[in-house]
Amino acid sequence: MPSPAETVRGPAFEAVAAQVARARAAQAIADGYDQARVDELVAAAGWAILEPARNRELAELAVADTGIGSVDDKIRKNHRKTLGLLRDLAGMRTVGVIAEDAAKGLVEIARPVGVVCAVTPSTNPAATPANKIINALKARNAVIVAPSPKGASTCARLIEFVHAQFDRIGAPRDLVQMLPAPVTKEATTELMRQCDLVVATGSQANVRAAYASGTPAFGVGAGNVASIVDETADLEAAAAKIVLSKTFDHATSCSSENSLVLVEAVADAMLATLARHGCVKLEAADRDRLQVAMWPDGKLSPAVIGQAAGRIAGRAGLADPAAAAARVLLVDGGGVGPDHPFSGEKLSPVLAVYRVRDFEQAKQAVRALYAFQGAGHSVSLHSAREDRALDLGLTLPVARVILNQAHAIANGGSFSNGLPVSLSMGCGTWGRNNFSDNLNVRQYMNVTRVSRPLPESIPAIDDLLGAYFSRWGR
């Protein structure tokens, strides 16, 4: 009779096991690298995608094979996200002692996690694998990428570029691998089981599979960003940033706005300003046509994901001729929930508009939206009152509050804010994730702590509970 382990071995087991074995052998070599050699690995992997000709080839291949997004925006994304990550990692110690606290007698030592399974989406088939590869290498790990089938060819070409750079510096190619095409669900599931850590970006089905794999996993939550524009906002600046964000790469990012929550005092003026920036507000009949086109069977159609607004308008047969030239299509949000699909994530340059009485009602509207979809992710605020950003952070179920910025560009870290540069947003327990940070190198390493003895110091109980005793007695 076969052992329990053998009974669960599917046809993908041996092929994946061979890849993982090669990765482990390569990782054992990297485990002995000093910081300078690790940083050389990181530089090689970064230059693999940053070099302009390679960047363009990857962007063109991504759009040709997935049919999603904009070549020029993908070039910008590949460049800025990789350059920003290299900036974040520059000078960071990830080998040996990384911190000391003499007062507590503690020394922290960075250690690799081993072999990382990196699950990546079709929306960013070069930028997201590159980000995960670089973070994994910085922590002296090996990494095997499980790309979306649509993005497999782009990922394969990226890894060819990485291997060419590794050859230049004499590093083992097996530090960076990917599942061979055709990438199957079975192979991805098997890789999750056999590696040491899973970092999963993409569909919630993939994230749930990562959590169920039995391997420690970091997965991301669903996006459905709402943007509040209050009565103090600079409307011209807000409109420019919202349109820049919503049109970037045809809204493929989970950080693209999906709803605008407009305070009534500025709602009409804001809609007029958005119109000057190329947004077209649809009448009821066209809104209904658009809904049928976007959710023909109750699920968001792949045919509209990452497409230009004009192309979506043509597919939907919209009557308003202005829609064909629109940069963003605006619709009345209506209600919230499964019966109101415009209230959810759309992954396209379509925005639902909600009008509210005041800032307090705006918070209630966002809370209702996130109770349906997007809890834990982030919220956008355009306001002259910074205290309102703090208010949102204290009260809404979000891991990030983005104030007066182009949300899709700022939320994953940028050159004009302090967030870690990433394409994977942790959403905390609100989004059923086990972290609420932008996925970064800290999630790719273990830390060993050396504890030295200190003179014993035991506090008196009154020192700790004196305030309690004085109010409530002993």
VOGU-3710 file (C-alpha; in Angstrom, 3 decimals, decimal comma):
1> mpspaetvrg> 0,000/0,000/0,000  1,413/3,453/-0,869  2,319/5,846/1,931  0,007/8,842/2,605  2,581/11,135/0,973  2,614/9,007/-2,174  -1,171/8,942/-2,462  -1,320/12,728/-2,890  1,435/12,828/-5,512  -0,041/13,933/-8,799
11> pafeavaaqv> 1,642/13,845/-12,206  3,271/17,224/-11,548  5,106/16,024/-8,432  8,342/14,719/-9,954  8,856/17,625/-12,360  8,323/20,181/-9,613  10,481/18,193/-7,183  13,355/18,272/-9,677  13,070/22,051/-10,005  12,927/22,530/-6,254
21> araraaqaia> 15,979/20,300/-5,794  17,961/22,429/-8,239  16,759/25,550/-6,475  17,847/24,180/-3,096  21,320/23,405/-4,428  21,651/26,926/-5,819  20,276/28,485/-2,651  22,866/26,618/-0,584  25,517/28,439/-2,608  23,825/31,819/-2,169
31> dgydqarvde> 23,536/31,177/1,576  27,311/31,542/1,737  27,443/34,858/-0,121  28,571/38,026/1,609  26,569/41,239/1,313  28,584/42,523/-1,642  27,921/39,354/-3,635  24,221/39,436/-2,749  23,985/43,028/-3,917  25,662/41,979/-7,163
41> lvaaagwail> 22,892/39,406/-7,664  20,284/42,097/-7,059  21,947/44,465/-9,510  22,087/41,747/-12,170  18,399/40,922/-11,802  17,475/44,612/-11,782  19,445/45,403/-14,928  17,825/42,417/-16,659  14,569/44,401/-16,877  15,791/47,994/-16,566
51> eparnrelae> 17,898/47,991/-19,740  15,682/49,956/-22,142  15,610/47,540/-25,078  14,803/44,591/-22,836  12,180/46,616/-20,976  10,431/47,505/-24,234  10,552/43,918/-25,478  8,960/42,675/-22,251  6,251/45,363/-22,347  5,379/44,637/-25,971
61> lavadtgigs> 5,326/40,893/-25,354  3,115/41,356/-22,278  0,457/43,308/-24,168  0,645/41,058/-27,246  0,208/37,857/-25,257  -2,235/38,975/-22,554  -4,168/41,631/-24,490  -4,102/43,702/-21,295  -2,798/47,195/-20,682  -0,667/49,728/-22,525
71> vddkirknhr> 2,855/49,130/-23,846  4,091/52,607/-22,938  2,664/52,383/-19,421  4,120/48,931/-18,906  7,517/50,295/-19,899  7,091/53,016/-17,273  5,880/50,505/-14,698  8,726/48,046/-15,340  11,227/50,890/-15,019  9,823/52,800/-12,060
81> ktlgllrdla> 8,863/49,806/-9,960  12,246/48,148/-10,435  14,240/51,338/-9,958  12,218/52,174/-6,858  12,798/48,722/-5,397  16,541/48,975/-6,015  16,452/52,347/-4,226  14,678/50,770/-1,245  17,190/47,912/-1,057  20,328/50,007/-1,572
91> gmrtvgviae> 22,566/49,816/1,488  20,164/47,503/3,337  21,907/44,696/5,216  20,410/41,260/4,641  23,490/39,156/5,460  24,841/38,533/8,955  24,110/40,961/11,775  21,467/43,479/10,742  20,624/45,096/14,104  21,910/45,336/17,673
101> daakglveia> 20,191/46,604/20,800  22,749/46,821/23,574  20,151/47,898/26,148  18,160/44,714/25,590  21,185/42,536/24,917  19,830/41,475/21,522  21,541/40,904/18,200  19,484/40,239/15,036  20,849/38,099/12,228  19,279/37,882/8,755
111> rpvgvvcavt> 18,658/34,378/7,440  17,083/33,231/4,157  13,776/31,383/4,050  14,973/28,947/1,355  13,019/28,377/-1,857  10,270/30,880/-2,617  7,235/30,118/-4,792  6,230/33,400/-6,450  2,700/33,338/-7,883  2,226/36,250/-10,304
121> pstnpaatpa> -0,697/37,683/-12,335  -1,279/38,342/-16,021  -1,834/42,050/-15,371  1,863/42,665/-14,611  3,693/39,695/-16,173  7,138/41,335/-16,027  7,057/43,930/-13,229  5,622/41,644/-10,540  7,961/38,672/-11,195  10,932/41,067/-11,304
131> nkiinalkar> 9,923/42,592/-7,968  9,597/39,203/-6,303  12,794/37,857/-7,849  14,821/40,839/-6,646  13,397/40,720/-3,115  14,020/36,969/-2,902  17,620/37,326/-4,070  18,312/40,197/-1,666  17,467/37,789/1,172  19,661/34,983/-0,333
141> navivapspk> 16,758/32,830/-1,432  16,113/30,891/-4,583  12,821/31,633/-6,329  10,581/29,693/-8,703  7,908/31,770/-10,427  4,447/30,361/-11,107  3,105/32,884/-13,628  -0,406/33,248/-14,934  -0,654/31,147/-18,106  -1,357/34,306/-20,131
151> gastcarlie> 1,791/35,926/-18,797  4,060/32,882/-19,021  5,856/33,906/-22,209  6,736/37,319/-20,776  7,952/35,787/-17,523  10,042/33,236/-19,436  11,708/36,002/-21,449  12,404/37,976/-18,263  14,095/34,950/-16,722  16,174/34,464/-19,859
161> fvhaqfdrig> 17,396/38,029/-19,364  18,124/37,336/-15,672  20,075/34,196/-16,551  22,144/36,102/-19,093  23,091/38,601/-16,395  23,873/35,753/-13,971  26,190/34,247/-16,570  28,110/37,526/-16,663  28,764/37,429/-12,911  29,112/33,655/-12,507
171> aprdlvqmlp> 25,981/33,134/-10,419  23,939/29,893/-10,564  20,996/30,129/-12,962  18,916/27,842/-10,766  18,522/30,644/-8,228  15,756/31,934/-10,519  13,423/29,531/-12,321  9,822/29,336/-13,477  7,367/26,538/-13,983  7,598/25,372/-17,593
181> apvtkeatte> 4,825/26,245/-20,022  2,044/25,340/-20,210  1,691/26,426/-16,586  -1,008/24,311/-14,980  -2,999/24,645/-11,800  -1,644/21,258/-10,703  1,983/22,322/-11,115  1,388/25,610/-9,302  -0,324/23,808/-6,433  2,529/21,312/-6,228
191> lmrqcdlvva> 5,115/24,080/-6,178  3,252/25,739/-3,324  3,434/22,486/-1,364  7,124/21,819/-1,946  8,694/25,251/-1,473  9,463/27,012/1,814  7,432/30,194/1,339  4,638/31,251/-1,013  4,176/34,886/-2,051  0,943/35,054/-4,047
201> tgsqanvraa> -0,321/38,016/-6,066  -3,345/37,779/-8,342  -6,766/36,216/-8,064  -8,310/35,461/-4,701  -8,502/31,813/-5,815  -4,698/31,757/-6,031  -4,370/33,461/-2,671  -6,722/30,973/-1,006  -4,814/28,095/-2,614  -1,570/29,524/-1,217
211> yasgtpafgv> -3,020/29,702/2,279  -4,351/26,125/1,953  -1,072/24,695/0,648  0,357/23,886/4,066  3,336/26,154/3,326  3,797/29,537/5,029  2,284/32,093/2,668  1,824/35,795/2,099  -1,196/36,558/-0,069  -2,854/39,815/-1,025
221> gagnvasivd> -6,442/40,978/-0,751  -8,876/42,176/-3,387  -8,756/45,770/-4,510  -11,759/48,071/-4,872  -10,347/51,486/-4,080  -12,674/54,351/-3,278  -11,539/57,952/-3,616  -13,124/60,648/-1,452  -13,161/64,227/-2,734  -14,236/66,574/0,039
231> etadleaaaa> -15,327/70,218/0,047  -11,782/71,487/0,743  -10,088/69,682/-2,152  -8,182/71,344/-4,978  -10,527/70,045/-7,673  -8,223/70,631/-10,624  -5,359/68,785/-8,943  -7,660/66,011/-7,733  -9,144/65,453/-11,190  -5,722/65,348/-12,829
241> kivlsktfdh> -4,442/62,795/-10,319  -7,553/60,614/-10,458  -7,502/60,483/-14,262  -3,749/59,824/-14,344  -4,233/56,985/-11,883  -7,328/55,506/-13,519  -5,923/55,543/-17,048  -2,438/54,255/-16,203  -1,994/50,875/-17,922  -5,765/50,961/-18,579
251> atscssensl> -6,503/50,473/-14,858  -4,956/47,004/-14,538  -3,643/47,846/-11,075  -5,474/46,704/-7,939  -4,679/50,212/-6,678  -6,683/51,974/-9,384  -9,738/53,833/-8,115  -13,058/52,079/-8,680  -15,435/54,540/-7,016  -15,516/58,285/-6,514
261> vlveavadam> -17,249/59,475/-3,350  -17,992/63,168/-3,865  -19,127/65,499/-1,105  -22,261/67,244/-2,378  -20,881/70,778/-1,985  -18,308/70,126/-4,749  -19,873/67,224/-6,643  -21,101/69,177/-9,676  -17,897/71,193/-9,918  -15,797/68,052/-9,614
271> latlarhgcv> -17,752/66,274/-12,352  -17,290/69,312/-14,590  -13,573/69,307/-13,882  -13,347/65,584/-14,631  -15,139/66,210/-17,914  -12,412/68,684/-18,890  -9,905/65,896/-18,236  -11,624/63,513/-20,627  -14,161/61,750/-18,392  -17,605/61,079/-19,862
281> kleaadrdrl> -20,605/60,587/-17,572  -23,042/58,052/-19,046  -26,808/58,430/-19,069  -28,953/55,614/-17,665  -29,460/53,728/-20,939  -25,743/53,668/-21,735  -24,983/52,698/-18,149  -27,245/49,668/-18,607  -25,557/48,765/-21,898  -22,146/49,029/-20,259
291> qvamwpdgkl> -23,199/46,803/-17,371  -24,379/44,079/-19,763  -21,089/44,262/-21,674  -18,923/44,172/-18,558  -20,813/41,455/-16,683  -22,503/39,358/-19,402  -22,848/36,289/-17,183  -22,597/37,895/-13,770  -18,780/37,884/-13,779  -16,436/40,587/-14,986
301> spavigqaag> -15,679/39,885/-18,645  -11,989/39,349/-19,541  -12,758/41,280/-22,721  -12,903/44,586/-20,811  -10,017/44,070/-18,374  -7,158/46,428/-19,066  -8,761/47,944/-22,178  -8,998/51,605/-23,149  -12,277/53,357/-22,329  -13,091/53,979/-26,007
311> riagraglad> -12,637/50,345/-26,857  -14,948/49,320/-24,031  -17,515/51,879/-25,210  -17,418/50,385/-28,704  -17,809/46,860/-27,390  -20,781/47,944/-25,294  -22,420/49,795/-28,203  -22,835/53,015/-26,250  -25,066/55,617/-27,853  -23,176/58,679/-26,599
321> paaaaarvll> -20,618/59,502/-29,334  -18,387/61,196/-26,748  -17,776/57,831/-25,084  -15,651/56,673/-28,014  -13,052/59,334/-27,193  -13,375/59,139/-23,409  -10,362/58,604/-21,212  -12,605/57,375/-18,359  -16,265/56,344/-18,323  -18,271/57,541/-15,311
331> vdgggvgpdh> -21,503/55,921/-14,122  -23,854/56,480/-11,224  -22,908/53,974/-8,572  -26,481/53,248/-7,536  -26,410/50,767/-4,676  -23,673/48,583/-3,222  -23,294/44,822/-3,320  -23,651/41,840/-5,651  -26,750/43,294/-7,318  -24,812/46,465/-8,138
341> pfsgeklspv> -21,680/45,315/-9,991  -20,400/48,828/-10,603  -19,755/48,999/-6,839  -17,008/46,366/-7,176  -13,569/46,136/-8,771  -13,640/46,743/-12,519  -9,972/46,561/-13,676  -10,816/49,013/-16,454  -11,128/52,812/-16,863  -14,686/52,862/-15,502
351> lavyrvrdfe> -15,553/54,740/-12,312  -18,714/54,567/-10,220  -19,780/57,919/-8,741  -21,462/58,286/-5,335  -22,681/61,642/-4,024  -22,775/62,140/-0,243  -23,871/64,893/2,107  -20,571/65,437/3,951  -17,317/63,809/5,035  -19,001/61,678/7,693
361> qakqavraly> -21,378/60,238/5,118  -18,410/59,727/2,776  -16,823/57,477/5,403  -20,063/55,513/5,691  -20,209/55,081/1,921  -16,639/53,784/1,759  -17,268/51,429/4,662  -20,282/50,003/2,791  -18,235/49,554/-0,389  -15,500/47,718/1,488
371> afqgaghsvs> -17,994/45,538/3,307  -18,836/44,286/-0,191  -15,324/44,187/-1,661  -11,865/45,596/-1,025  -11,656/45,603/2,771  -8,145/46,208/4,051  -6,663/47,473/0,800  -6,548/51,280/0,743  -8,525/54,488/0,419  -7,798/57,690/-1,467
381> lhsaredral> -8,540/61,148/-0,081  -8,357/64,504/-1,848  -8,597/67,180/0,824  -6,824/70,194/2,284  -7,393/68,729/5,753  -4,666/66,286/6,731  -6,557/65,467/9,919  -9,169/63,744/7,774  -6,548/61,350/6,434  -5,706/60,430/10,025
391> dlgltlpvar> -9,425/60,054/10,735  -9,752/57,548/7,886  -6,738/55,630/9,154  -8,246/55,436/12,625  -11,729/54,372/11,552  -11,838/52,612/8,161  -10,763/48,996/7,520  -7,782/49,937/5,347  -4,034/49,347/5,462  -3,160/52,512/3,506
401> vilnqahaia> -4,599/56,035/3,289  -3,290/57,899/0,241  -3,631/61,675/0,597  -3,633/63,974/-2,444  -1,779/61,583/-4,744  -2,409/59,596/-7,912  -3,509/56,501/-6,068  -2,468/53,703/-8,437  1,019/55,183/-8,698  1,427/56,133/-5,030
411> nggsfsnglp> -0,100/53,148/-3,264  2,629/50,713/-4,242  5,370/53,136/-3,202  6,799/55,865/-5,398  9,581/58,414/-5,614  7,363/60,970/-3,877  6,252/59,040/-0,795  7,767/56,740/1,796  5,861/53,499/1,159  7,919/50,449/0,141
421> vslsmgcgtw> 7,905/49,978/-3,634  5,854/46,879/-4,383  3,168/45,463/-6,639  1,623/43,348/-3,879  -0,538/44,984/-1,224  -1,139/43,198/2,068  -4,647/43,900/3,374  -4,426/42,667/6,950  -7,086/40,568/8,586  -9,732/42,864/7,036
431> grnnfsdnln> -8,801/41,377/3,649  -8,090/37,911/5,128  -4,329/38,430/4,861  -1,684/37,834/7,508  0,139/41,115/6,854  -0,852/44,701/6,110  2,361/46,037/4,598  3,414/46,519/1,008  5,123/43,187/0,317  8,851/43,828/0,696
441> vrqymnvtrv> 12,130/42,128/1,485  11,251/41,762/5,169  8,677/39,134/4,229  11,385/37,135/2,404  13,734/36,551/5,329  13,936/34,917/8,701  15,588/36,712/11,609  17,596/34,883/14,259  18,000/36,690/17,583  20,929/36,238/19,933
451> srplpesipa> 20,025/37,117/23,519  22,751/38,041/26,019  22,252/38,037/29,799  21,456/41,313/31,514  21,361/42,253/35,187  18,011/41,073/36,495  15,411/43,841/36,740  12,007/42,937/38,178  9,477/45,793/38,392  7,341/46,326/41,465
461> iddllgayfs> 3,702/45,427/40,891  2,617/48,915/41,984  4,799/50,431/39,286  2,777/48,583/36,644  -0,702/48,551/38,177  -0,629/51,663/40,384  -3,001/53,654/38,151  -5,451/50,739/38,113  -5,298/50,347/41,897  -5,760/54,056/42,533
471> rwgr> -8,982/54,087/40,491  -10,446/50,672/41,221  -8,699/49,464/44,350  -6,886/46,202/44,826
//
